[in-house]
Each structure stands twice: as structure tokens, then as C-alpha cells.
């Protein structure tokens, strides 16, 4: 299945001011959070924030107009000066998010007793090809892992680009273990230790890998939470909501 969706990428600025926008065929900016439809089923759009083997930490900015992708910043522990954020290890996957979803930061997760991290649902795309920041790929949902990061539920939806040569063979976490032995364990380890490079505590996962049915239920739940955001239920959060399209 190929979703009907094509966008150009507009990059402006550099360093702290660098922003990656999506544009439609008419050259109009489109929000990767609000303006991409989320169909039901195993194939969903995946917005790529960080290409595999790139260490610059990019993510969708929820408060800026049209929700561009920008690089995170942090304060240097030694100097106190704000600096761009880079990972301490290269990711083993393409990292991004699912549009029209939100992990509610004001309420507990439906499965575990932690509030959400306040971001769209993350995707971990395990295909063989790097995908560029700002690209939108059709990805097939395989499963999900619940990361607990700083006491918050930060789910990772495991998926594969539908154009990947092994996409048809990857339908559940067990298939990943069969075709790529040790890959899911390596992904878990990466998330568990990545913040220790910044002097922060180790993250941990809650429970075992979830299958595709559970992952789809999670996406549906987070889509309903996004709908609450879009209708203006949480104005104090300061999110950019755009128009009604």
C-alpha cells in the first residue's frame, strides 16, 4: 500500500536557527504533526527526524508555527553556555515520529503508571536504508517498546519502511529476532544508555516487546490524545495548532 502523500523539504538557517519544514506542491508549509493524515491499519506515515548513523538530535518543534524539525539544545555543564545537542552514540535506526499522535503528559499511560512524555509517538525504523531528516516514509508497524525516561512513558513503535527488501517478512518482533538476531536487544541497549553520556541516569524498559496489535491500539489511543490537543483542550501547553486542515 502506498499512501497518497508527497512533500518537499525546505531547510532554512543554520546552527541554532536551522529549521526543516515540509512543503506541499503549492509551496505552502505543512505541519508534520497536524497536516499529515493518519490512516488506520498497519501502514502509517513516519516523519523522519534523525537519519540513522547521524548524531545531531533533531525533533519536531511543537510550539513553533508549522512545527518545523529543529536541533535540540542543552546547557554545557562546565560553562553553562547553551549548545546544540548531539548523541553520544550513533543510532542504529532511522528515528522519527507518527503524525497526529501525542503521549499525554498530564495523564497516566493506559498500560503503565507513568505520564506520557508530551511528544508525538516515536518510531524506530529498522530498514536497511538511511532516510533523510524531513522525509516522510510509509512504514509498517511491527511492534512497540515502552521506554521509561525520567519517570515518563516514552513508547517506541518498531516499524520498517515499506520499500525495504525485507518489509514483507517483518510482521512482529519475533520476525525481527529471526532475520536480524540481536537487533532489538541492541536497540534496547542504545536507549537504555544513551543519556548516560550526558551524565544522566540510565533509562529502562517496562515489560516485554509488544506485538503489532498492541502497537496499533497504542497509536489509536495517542491519536485520540492528539485530537484533544487539536481541539484546544490544553491551551497552557502552548502548542502551535495551525488551521483546521
C-alpha positions as CSV (number, residue, x, y, z in Angstrom):
1,X,0.0,0.0,0.0
2,X,1.3,3.4,-1.0
3,X,-0.2,6.3,0.9
4,X,-1.0,9.3,-1.3
5,X,1.3,11.9,0.1
6,X,4.3,13.8,-1.4
7,X,6.1,16.7,0.2
8,X,9.2,18.8,-0.5
9,X,11.7,19.7,2.3
10,X,12.6,23.3,2.9
11,X,15.7,23.9,5.1
12,X,16.3,27.4,6.5
13,X,19.0,28.9,8.7
14,X,21.9,27.0,10.2
15,X,23.1,26.0,13.7
16,X,20.7,27.2,16.3
17,X,18.4,28.8,13.7
18,X,18.2,25.8,11.4
19,X,14.7,24.6,10.7
20,X,13.4,21.8,8.4
21,X,9.9,22.4,7.1
22,X,7.6,20.3,5.0
23,X,6.0,21.9,1.9
24,X,3.2,20.8,-0.3
25,X,3.2,21.0,-4.1
26,X,2.0,24.6,-4.0
27,X,4.9,25.6,-1.8
28,X,2.8,26.0,1.3
29,X,4.3,24.9,4.6
30,X,2.7,21.9,6.2
31,X,2.9,20.7,9.8
32,X,4.4,17.2,10.2
33,X,2.4,16.9,13.4
34,X,-1.1,18.2,12.3
35,X,-1.3,18.2,8.5
36,X,-0.4,14.6,7.6
37,X,-3.4,12.2,7.8
38,X,-3.1,9.2,10.0
39,X,-4.9,6.2,8.4
40,X,-5.9,3.1,10.3
41,X,-4.1,-0.1,9.6
42,X,-0.5,-1.4,9.7
43,X,0.8,1.2,7.2
44,X,1.3,4.7,8.7
45,X,3.3,7.8,7.8
46,X,6.6,8.1,9.6
47,X,8.2,11.5,9.8
48,X,12.0,11.1,10.0
49,X,13.7,13.4,12.4
50,X,17.1,11.7,12.7
51,X,18.7,9.7,9.9
52,X,20.4,6.5,11.0
53,X,24.1,7.0,11.8
54,X,23.6,10.8,12.4
55,X,24.2,12.1,15.9
56,X,22.6,15.5,15.7
57,X,19.5,15.3,17.9
58,X,16.6,16.7,15.9
59,X,12.9,16.7,16.7
60,X,9.6,18.3,15.7
61,X,9.1,21.6,17.5
62,X,5.6,21.5,18.9
63,X,5.4,25.2,19.7
64,X,6.7,26.9,16.6
65,X,4.5,27.7,13.6
66,X,4.1,24.8,11.2
67,X,6.1,22.6,13.7
68,X,9.4,22.5,11.9
69,X,12.1,20.0,12.8
70,X,15.0,21.6,14.7
71,X,18.0,20.5,16.7
72,X,17.8,20.2,20.4
73,X,19.9,22.4,22.7
74,X,21.3,21.9,26.2
75,X,23.5,23.9,28.6
76,X,27.1,22.9,28.8
77,X,27.7,21.6,32.3
78,X,31.1,23.1,32.6
79,X,30.4,26.6,31.1
80,X,26.7,27.0,31.4
81,X,26.6,28.1,27.7
82,X,23.7,26.8,25.5
83,X,24.9,24.4,22.9
84,X,23.5,22.2,20.2
85,X,22.7,18.6,21.3
86,X,24.4,15.6,19.8
87,X,24.0,12.0,20.8
88,X,27.0,10.2,22.4
89,X,26.5,7.2,20.1
90,X,25.2,6.8,16.6
91,X,21.6,5.4,16.4
92,X,21.2,2.0,14.7
93,X,17.9,3.0,13.1
94,X,16.1,5.9,11.5
95,X,14.3,7.8,14.3
96,X,11.2,9.8,13.9
97,X,7.5,10.2,14.9
98,X,3.9,9.4,13.9
99,X,1.8,12.4,12.9
100,X,-1.5,13.2,14.7
101,X,-0.4,11.4,17.9
102,X,0.5,12.6,21.3
103,X,1.7,10.9,24.5
104,X,-0.4,12.8,27.1
105,X,1.9,14.5,29.7
106,X,-1.0,15.3,32.0
107,X,-2.4,11.8,32.4
108,X,-1.1,8.3,33.0
109,X,-0.3,5.9,30.2
110,X,-3.1,3.4,29.5
111,X,-0.9,0.5,30.4
112,X,1.8,1.7,32.9
113,X,1.6,4.1,35.8
114,X,3.6,6.9,34.2
115,X,2.6,10.1,32.4
116,X,3.5,10.5,28.8
117,X,6.5,12.5,27.6
118,X,4.4,15.1,25.9
119,X,5.6,14.4,22.3
120,X,4.2,12.6,19.3
121,X,4.7,8.8,19.3
122,X,8.3,7.9,18.3
123,X,9.1,5.5,15.6
124,X,12.2,3.3,15.3
125,X,12.5,2.4,11.6
126,X,14.8,-0.6,11.3
127,X,15.1,-0.8,7.5
128,X,18.5,-1.1,5.7
129,X,18.5,2.4,4.0
130,X,19.1,5.7,5.8
131,X,16.2,8.1,5.5
132,X,16.8,11.9,5.4
133,X,15.7,14.3,8.1
134,X,12.3,15.7,7.0
135,X,11.4,12.8,4.7
136,X,8.0,11.1,5.2
137,X,8.1,7.3,4.6
138,X,5.3,4.8,4.6
139,X,6.2,2.4,7.4
140,X,4.7,-0.9,8.5
141,X,4.1,-1.3,12.2
142,X,5.8,-4.3,13.7
143,X,5.5,-3.8,17.5
144,X,6.3,-1.4,20.3
145,X,8.6,-1.0,23.4
146,X,7.8,1.2,26.4
147,X,10.8,3.2,27.5
148,X,10.7,4.8,30.9
149,X,12.7,8.0,30.5
150,X,13.0,10.4,33.5
151,X,9.9,8.8,35.0
152,X,7.8,9.2,31.8
153,X,6.4,6.7,29.4
154,X,8.1,7.2,26.0
155,X,6.9,4.5,23.7
156,X,8.9,3.4,20.7
157,X,6.9,2.0,17.8
158,X,9.1,-0.5,15.9
159,X,8.5,-0.3,12.2
160,X,10.0,-0.9,8.8
161,X,9.9,1.2,5.6
162,X,7.5,-0.5,3.1
163,X,10.2,-0.1,0.4
164,X,12.7,-2.2,2.4
165,X,13.6,-5.5,0.8
166,X,12.6,-7.4,4.0
167,X,9.4,-5.5,4.7
168,X,7.1,-8.4,3.7
169,X,8.9,-10.7,6.1
170,X,8.8,-8.4,9.1
171,X,5.4,-8.6,10.8
172,X,6.2,-8.9,14.5
173,X,9.1,-8.6,17.0
174,X,9.8,-12.3,16.6
175,X,10.4,-11.8,12.9
176,X,13.0,-9.1,13.7
177,X,14.8,-11.5,16.0
178,X,14.8,-14.2,13.4
179,X,16.0,-12.1,10.5
180,X,18.3,-9.8,12.5
181,X,19.4,-11.7,15.6
182,X,20.4,-9.3,18.4
183,X,19.0,-6.1,16.7
184,X,16.1,-5.5,19.1
185,X,18.5,-6.1,22.0
186,X,20.9,-3.6,20.6
187,X,18.2,-1.1,20.1
188,X,17.1,-1.6,23.8
189,X,20.6,-1.1,25.0
190,X,21.1,2.1,22.9
191,X,18.0,3.7,24.5
192,X,19.0,2.4,28.0
193,X,22.5,4.0,27.9
194,X,22.2,7.0,25.6
195,X,21.6,9.6,28.3
196,X,24.5,8.3,30.5
197,X,26.8,10.0,28.0
198,X,25.3,13.3,29.3
199,X,25.8,12.3,32.9
200,X,22.2,11.3,33.4
201,X,20.7,8.1,34.9
202,X,20.3,5.1,32.7
203,X,16.8,4.6,31.1
204,X,14.9,1.3,31.4
205,X,12.2,-0.5,29.5
206,X,8.9,-1.6,31.1
207,X,7.6,-5.0,30.1
208,X,8.4,-7.1,27.0
209,X,8.1,-6.2,23.4
210,X,4.5,-5.6,22.3
211,X,3.2,-7.1,19.1
212,X,1.5,-5.2,16.1
213,X,-2.0,-5.4,17.5
214,X,-0.9,-3.8,20.8
215,X,1.1,-1.2,18.9
216,X,-1.9,-0.3,16.7
217,X,-4.0,0.1,19.9
218,X,-1.3,2.4,21.3
219,X,-1.3,4.5,18.1
220,X,-5.2,4.8,18.2
221,X,-5.0,5.9,21.9
222,X,-2.4,8.5,21.2
223,X,-4.4,9.7,18.1
224,X,-7.3,10.4,20.4
225,X,-5.0,12.3,22.7
226,X,-3.8,14.4,19.8
227,X,-7.4,15.1,18.9
228,X,-7.8,16.6,22.4
229,X,-4.8,18.8,21.8
230,X,-6.1,19.9,18.4
231,X,-9.4,21.0,19.8
232,X,-7.6,23.3,22.2
233,X,-8.2,21.3,25.4
234,X,-4.7,22.1,26.7
235,X,-4.0,25.7,25.9
236,X,-1.5,26.2,28.7
237,X,0.9,23.8,26.9
238,X,1.5,26.5,24.2
239,X,1.4,24.1,21.2
240,X,1.0,25.5,17.7
241,X,-2.3,24.1,16.4
242,X,-2.4,25.6,12.9
243,X,-5.6,25.7,11.0
244,X,-8.4,23.1,10.7
245,X,-7.0,21.3,7.7
